[in-house]
């Protein structure tokens, strides 16, 4: 009789446990179906994320064993290589762009292209016809046109103020290219560092460019400067060559084809004290999901991660080529290594969706390997080191923040946030 009672009580208890488990599963499924993030404000979420960074799992802090599968191939692919005929290289390279892929993942011609950009003689120079920042259009010996962005700041100079403050940083364009290659977001123009002889540029400039150059005698000889033609270009703020007539900058591959320009849904107002709707609305992404194609939205979320790592908060517009997203104009990155503008990640933390391939790729480069690898890939660049130690540490710190935001989204909505 006693045994029957025990079995009876045990059966009742097991029934309650089963009901509780079913209830919890149902409750979790309902929570995962909720469309809105539960945090009430961006500030609250930022505080939560910064707290979570301190308790990330060791897998985010240590080197991923899979890293070594990628390292050697990337180092080989992006090592400058000798070339014989630049025209042949450009014929190959100008066939590379397709959709939102500017160059293939691996191609033996990449190393030759990097050498071509670094060494080919310049035959003609002119002002860039558009833009807000000083840029030159250079024609190389084989008639290929490239963009040149000059240096405005030293590597250690800190740009205070808003995330979009200051002039373009030429080294940001170079680093952006290598970062995109490592993260397999091959949507940025190919860029290398190069020092130009500004006296030679003056001799090969068209008349319009010569009209925006200054040539003056000093106690050290003839000084050459250029202020160019752009929205913010003025004669009072030229870039001048050093005592050897040299000026450093980034040579940027000019992407062939037609680019379409689109206003970013996360555009800033660029007005003091005036905030855009997305800056305060944690549910901003909900209506966007009905207005923007999912592929495009995932592109913009990938771009936000890319921009956050380098702190490019000036993506007010974006370009597409054949429907695919292109990330040009990355020069506003690396302004202040001591500050992380969290709202650059708004597309990620407001939409809480992400390509699974992007997430998997980010996980490969944990434990400090991201900046270590890019440092090794850029060792042969004429302007190495491309960024200083503080900026490298900042990139790694921001990667941990990205990990924490994705972990937050996974905890809130489950694995369904990862899209194939």
Order of alpha helices (4+ residues) and beta strands (2+ residues): alpha-alpha-alpha-alpha-alpha-alpha-beta-beta-beta-alpha-beta-alpha-alpha-beta-beta-beta-beta-beta-alpha-alpha-beta-beta-alpha-beta-alpha-alpha-alpha-beta
